[in-house]
Amino acid sequence: MKQPACKLFVPALFAWMASVACAGPDAARQDELLYLLEQDCGSCHGLTRKGGLGPPLLPENLRDRPASQLVATVLDGRAGTPMPPWRGLLTEAEVQWLVEALRRGEGL
């Protein structure tokens, strides 16, 4: 029995949408995010990420923290601290990429 085209197309479309949603930023956006990390995050966490107004953002300081907690902190900020929310300026996928970049020590 022949299946309608939509029965084949819809699952393929959802698979493609999921892969796009999970994909990290392209190379140009990654460069922009690393610049933001250095300039904007560095203004509080130190240009070498060893801390300042904000805590250190070195791989050894982030290793034991769940990625979901770090992503939530960047997206929503921290009440009662100078940490601002970045939601609306950065997507969740971009923040996830930044968290992994921080854990790898990129840009140090």
Beta strands, then each sheet from edge to edge (+ up, - down):
end
